[in-house]
């Protein structure tokens, strides 16, 4: 076991702030799952959101991702580490506001947008640093370990949030639910402050990766198109899968937080295995088969209530939820594709940032469309749409050149 850990550590270059980086990723993972482990139940229990209102909220939550290329263009001279710190502070400001939001849906949406802006700023910087701290031939393994560290934090966050609500429900049932949610927000604030402090490694501030203010290139057109398909199918699951479990199958806050913790626990190993799989079989094969599997996941999720008895259907949907969380980690394959056809680390970072904005172009529309599809035609039709997007993703991934042919 000790030799395995040492071998994993040897994939990194010395003097790159590896320990600080993984400490920050771990802490952020805890905060992330504390937030998303309870958010959907908070929207139902405290804010009384409907399916349509959930779609509207998601539209605005994803806007920072759509405009990420502009946001990061304003920080084009900042180091990746400084961008991590900025993301942590912005997310922290959004969570602080949740303590005082009251019943105003408009203010709630604004605060979730602020949290989301910090989250989206963090994403490309994290992936970029993960590749830059690793030896060139081990970028996939580094991304996998980064993913696993984040999932380890998410396990802790999900279990903590679930434990808070389970304990309160059993021993202090008189405590108002809003007080419990506010306690979770305070914990997240402390965690984000700790992440900020962890993002000051020695000797790395000079390792600045300069990015052009705005960057599009024809050679990345396939990557941009794949991001569009990925953004559509991803958004359906992020937005509406938890609402299916809450509104249709009745999962409460503790149960949902526990479920997302289980997803993260499995992905501690799933992220590492998929990272190594990408290095072994290539990003192209992973992209293709990932979305083939997702097609069937969508069908089960949308039609479990028709395919199984009620007692079985809820378990089928929960298992499908966990399985989708596992295969979602395969999206890191696109980062490897970008690195393979890029001419510099600056181009990698700029392209990943552009890719996030591109997939959010469809994400914000998918959130509204998804709410309308569910309200108008039912949850089954909603996931048929996600399944079609998965098939489109598969078909387009088949057009990618094999790694040795990539230009």
C-alpha positions in Angstrom: 0.0 0.0 0.0 2.8 2.4 0.9 4.6 1.7 -2.4 1.3 2.3 -4.3 1.0 5.7 -2.6 4.6 6.6 -3.4 4.1 5.6 -7.0 1.1 7.8 -7.2 3.0 10.7 -5.7 5.9 10.2 -8.2 3.7 11.3 -11.1 4.0 14.9 -9.9 6.8 17.4 -10.6 8.7 18.7 -7.5 8.2 22.3 -6.3 4.7 22.8 -7.7 2.7 23.1 -4.5 1.2 19.6 -4.8 0.3 19.2 -1.2 -1.4 22.6 -1.0 -3.3 21.9 -4.2 -4.7 18.6 -3.0 -5.6 20.1 0.5 -7.6 22.8 -1.3 -9.3 20.3 -3.6 -10.2 18.2 -0.6 -11.6 21.1 1.5 -13.5 22.4 -1.5 -15.0 19.0 -2.0 -16.4 19.0 1.5 -17.9 22.5 1.0 -19.3 21.5 -2.4 -21.3 18.5 -1.2 -22.5 20.3 1.9 -24.0 22.8 -0.5 -25.4 20.6 -3.2 -26.3 17.8 -0.7 -29.0 20.0 0.8 -29.7 22.6 -1.9 -32.6 20.9 -3.6 -34.3 20.0 -0.4 -33.8 23.5 0.8 -35.6 24.8 -2.4 -38.5 22.5 -1.7 -38.8 22.7 2.1 -38.0 26.3 2.7 -38.5 28.1 -0.6 -41.3 25.9 -2.0 -39.9 25.7 -5.6 -41.8 23.9 -8.4 -40.2 22.0 -11.3 -40.5 25.1 -13.5 -39.0 27.4 -10.9 -36.1 24.9 -10.4 -35.4 25.2 -14.2 -35.5 29.0 -13.9 -33.0 29.0 -11.0 -30.7 26.7 -12.9 -30.8 29.0 -15.9 -29.4 31.8 -13.8 -27.1 29.5 -11.8 -25.4 28.5 -15.1 -25.0 32.0 -16.4 -21.6 32.5 -14.8 -20.4 29.4 -16.7 -21.7 30.9 -19.9 -19.8 34.1 -19.3 -16.8 32.4 -17.8 -14.6 33.2 -20.8 -15.3 36.9 -20.2 -14.8 36.7 -16.4 -11.4 35.0 -16.7 -10.4 37.3 -19.5 -10.5 40.1 -16.9 -8.0 38.0 -14.9 -5.8 37.0 -17.8 -2.6 38.2 -16.0 -3.4 36.3 -12.7 -1.8 33.0 -11.8 -3.9 29.8 -11.6 -3.4 29.8 -7.8 -4.7 33.4 -7.5 -7.7 32.4 -9.6 -8.4 29.6 -7.1 -8.4 32.1 -4.3 -10.7 34.5 -6.1 -13.1 31.7 -6.8 -13.2 30.7 -3.1 -13.9 34.3 -2.0 -16.7 34.8 -4.5 -18.4 31.5 -3.5 -18.0 32.4 0.2 -19.8 35.7 -0.4 -22.7 33.9 -2.0 -23.1 31.5 0.9 -22.9 34.3 3.5 -25.9 35.9 1.8 -27.9 32.7 2.2 -28.0 33.3 5.9 -30.1 36.4 5.3 -32.1 35.6 2.2 -35.5 35.3 3.8 -38.3 34.3 1.3 -37.2 36.4 -1.6 -36.7 34.2 -4.7 -35.0 36.9 -6.6 -32.4 37.4 -3.9 -32.0 33.7 -3.6 -31.3 33.3 -7.3 -28.7 36.2 -7.2 -26.9 34.5 -4.3 -26.8 31.1 -6.0 -25.4 32.9 -9.0 -22.6 34.4 -6.9 -21.8 30.9 -5.4 -21.9 29.5 -9.0 -19.5 32.2 -10.2 -17.0 31.2 -7.6 -17.5 27.5 -8.5 -17.0 28.1 -12.2 -13.9 30.2 -11.7 -12.5 27.3 -9.7 -13.1 24.6 -12.3 -10.7 25.4 -15.2 -8.0 26.6 -12.8 -8.2 23.3 -10.9 -7.9 21.1 -14.0 -5.1 23.3 -15.4 -3.1 23.1 -12.3 -3.7 19.3 -12.0 -2.1 18.9 -15.5 0.7 21.4 -14.9 1.9 19.8 -11.7 2.2 16.4 -13.3 4.8 14.8 -15.6 3.6 15.2 -19.2 2.8 11.5 -19.7 0.9 11.3 -16.4 -1.7 14.1 -17.0 -4.6 11.7 -17.0 -3.5 10.0 -13.8 -3.1 13.5 -12.2 -6.6 14.5 -13.2 -7.9 11.2 -11.9 -6.2 11.7 -8.5 -7.5 15.3 -8.4 -11.0 14.0 -9.1 -10.6 11.3 -6.4 -9.4 13.9 -3.8 -12.4 16.1 -4.6 -14.7 13.1 -4.2 -13.1 12.2 -0.9 -14.0 15.6 0.3 -17.5 15.2 -1.1 -18.0 12.0 0.8 -17.2 13.9 4.0 -19.5 16.7 3.0 -22.4 14.5 2.1 -22.0 12.4 5.3 -21.7 15.5 7.4 -24.8 17.1 6.0 -26.8 13.8 6.2 -25.6 13.3 9.8 -26.7 16.8 10.8 -30.3 16.2 9.6 -30.5 12.6 10.8 -29.3 13.6 14.3 -31.5 16.6 14.5 -34.6 14.7 13.3 -34.0 12.0 15.9 -32.9 14.0 19.0 -34.0 17.6 18.4 -37.2 17.4 16.3 -38.2 20.8 17.6 -35.3 22.6 15.8 -36.7 24.5 12.8 -35.4 23.2 9.4 -34.3 26.6 8.4 -31.9 26.7 11.4 -30.4 23.4 10.3 -29.8 24.8 6.8 -28.3 27.9 8.2 -25.9 25.8 10.2 -24.8 24.1 7.0 -24.2 27.5 5.4 -22.0 28.5 8.3 -19.9 25.3 8.0 -19.5 26.0 4.3 -18.3 29.5 5.0 -15.6 28.2 7.4 -14.5 25.6 4.8 -14.1 28.1 2.0 -12.1 30.3 4.2 -9.8 27.3 5.0 -9.5 26.6 1.3 -8.5 30.2 0.7 -5.7 29.9 3.2 -4.5 26.6 1.7 -4.1 28.2 -1.7 -0.8 29.9 -0.8 1.9 27.4 -1.7 5.5 28.4 -1.7 7.4 29.1 -5.0 4.4 28.8 -7.3 3.2 32.4 -7.7 5.9 32.9 -10.4 4.5 29.9 -12.3 2.0 32.0 -14.0 0.1 30.6 -17.0 -0.8 33.6 -19.2 -4.0 33.4 -21.1 -5.3 35.4 -24.1 -8.2 37.6 -23.2 -10.6 35.7 -25.5 -9.6 32.5 -27.3 -11.2 30.5 -30.1 -9.4 28.3 -32.6 -10.7 26.3 -35.5 -8.6 23.3 -34.5 -10.7 23.0 -31.3 -14.0 23.0 -33.2 -14.7 19.3 -32.4 -14.0 20.0 -28.7 -16.5 22.9 -28.8 -19.2 20.7 -30.4 -18.6 17.9 -27.8 -19.0 20.5 -25.0 -22.4 21.5 -26.4 -23.7 17.9 -26.4 -22.1 17.3 -23.0 -23.6 20.5 -21.6 -27.1 19.6 -22.6 -27.2 16.0 -21.2 -25.2 17.1 -18.0 -27.7 19.9 -17.2 -30.7 17.6 -17.3 -29.2 15.4 -14.6 -27.7 18.2 -12.5 -31.0 20.1 -12.4 -33.7 17.5 -12.5 -32.4 14.2 -11.3 -32.4 15.3 -7.6 -35.9 16.8 -8.1 -37.2 13.5 -9.4 -35.9 11.8 -6.2 -37.4 14.4 -4.0 -40.8 15.2 -5.6 -41.6 11.8 -7.1 -39.9 9.4 -4.7 -40.0 11.5 -1.5 -36.4 11.5 -0.4 -35.8 13.9 2.4 -32.7 16.1 3.1 -30.8 13.6 5.1 -31.4 10.8 2.5 -30.4 13.0 -0.4 -27.2 14.2 1.3 -26.4 10.6 2.1 -27.0 9.6 -1.5 -24.6 12.3 -2.9 -22.1 11.2 -0.3 -22.3 7.6 -1.5 -21.8 8.8 -5.1 -18.7 10.6 -4.0 -17.4 7.6 -2.0 -17.6 5.4 -5.1 -15.9 8.0 -7.2 -12.9 8.2 -4.9 -11.8 5.1 -6.8 -13.8 5.7 -10.0 -12.1 9.0 -10.8 -8.6 7.4 -10.4 -9.6 4.3 -12.4 -11.1 6.4 -15.3 -8.0 8.7 -15.3 -5.8 5.6 -15.7 -8.2 4.2 -18.3 -7.9 7.3 -20.3 -4.1 7.0 -20.3 -4.4 3.3 -21.3 -7.1 3.2 -23.9 -7.2 6.8 -25.1 -9.6 9.7 -24.6 -11.5 8.9 -27.8 -12.7 5.4 -26.7 -13.7 6.7 -23.3 -15.7 9.5 -24.9 -17.5 7.1 -27.1 -18.5 4.4 -24.7 -19.3 6.8 -21.8 -22.2 8.3 -23.7 -23.4 4.9 -25.1 -23.9 3.8 -21.4 -25.5 7.1 -20.6 -28.2 6.5 -23.2 -29.5 3.6 -21.2 -29.1 5.4 -17.9 -31.4 8.2 -19.2 -34.1 5.7 -20.2 -34.1 4.0 -16.8 -34.2 7.3 -15.0 -37.1 8.6 -17.1 -39.3 5.4 -17.1 -38.4 3.5 -13.8 -42.0 4.2 -12.5 -43.4 2.4 -15.5 -40.8 -0.4 -15.7 -40.8 -1.4 -12.0 -43.2 -1.6 -9.0 -43.0 1.5 -6.7 -40.8 -0.1 -4.1 -38.4 -1.3 -6.8 -38.5 1.9 -8.9 -37.1 4.1 -6.1 -34.1 1.8 -5.7 -33.7 1.6 -9.5 -33.6 5.4 -9.7 -31.2 5.8 -6.8 -28.8 3.2 -8.3 -29.0 5.0 -11.7 -28.2 8.3 -9.9 -25.1 6.7 -8.5 -24.1 5.2 -11.8 -24.5 8.5 -13.6 -22.2 10.1 -11.0 -19.6 7.5 -11.8 -19.7 7.9 -15.6 -19.7 11.7 -15.4 -16.1 11.6 -14.3 -15.2 10.4 -17.9 -15.7 14.0 -19.0 -12.1 14.6 -18.0 -11.2 12.8 -21.3 -11.9 16.0 -23.2 -9.2 17.8 -21.2 -6.7 15.3 -22.4 -7.9 15.7 -26.0 -7.3 19.5 -25.7 -3.9 19.0 -24.2 -2.9 16.6 -27.0 -3.7 19.1 -29.8 -2.6 22.2 -28.0 0.8 23.9 -28.6 1.3 25.3 -25.1 0.0 25.2 -21.6 -1.4 28.7 -22.1 -3.5 27.3 -25.0 -4.7 24.4 -22.8 -6.0 26.7 -20.1 -7.6 29.2 -22.5 -9.3 26.4 -24.4 -10.7 24.7 -21.3 -12.1 28.0 -20.2 -13.7 28.6 -23.6 -15.1 25.0 -23.5 -16.8 25.7 -20.2 -18.5 28.7 -21.6 -19.5 26.8 -24.8 -21.2 24.0 -22.9 -23.0 26.5 -20.7 -24.4 28.1 -23.8 -26.6 25.0 -24.1 -26.8 24.4 -20.4 -28.7 27.6 -19.6 -31.2 26.7 -22.4 -31.5 23.1 -21.4 -32.4 24.2 -17.8 -35.4 26.2 -19.1 -36.3 23.6 -21.8 -36.1 20.8 -19.2 -38.5 22.5 -16.8 -40.9 23.1 -19.7 -40.7 19.5 -20.9 -41.3 18.1 -17.5 -44.3 20.4 -16.8 -45.8 20.0 -20.3 -45.1 16.3 -21.2 -43.8 14.6 -18.1 -40.5 13.4 -16.7 -40.1 10.6 -19.3 -40.0 13.0 -22.2 -37.4 15.1 -20.3 -35.0 12.2 -20.1 -35.7 11.1 -23.7 -34.3 14.5 -24.6 -31.2 13.7 -22.5 -30.8 10.3 -24.1 -30.9 11.9 -27.6 -28.1 14.3 -26.5 -26.1 11.3 -25.3 -26.4 9.6 -28.7 -25.4 12.8 -30.5 -22.4 13.0 -28.3 -21.4 9.4 -29.2 -21.9 10.0 -32.9 -19.7 13.1 -32.8 -17.0 11.5 -30.7 -16.6 8.8 -33.4 -15.4 11.6 -35.7 -12.4 12.4 -33.5 -9.0 11.3 -34.8 -7.3 8.6 -32.8 -4.7 10.1 -30.4 -1.7 9.4 -32.6 -3.5 11.1 -35.5 -4.6 14.2 -33.6 -3.2 17.4 -35.1 
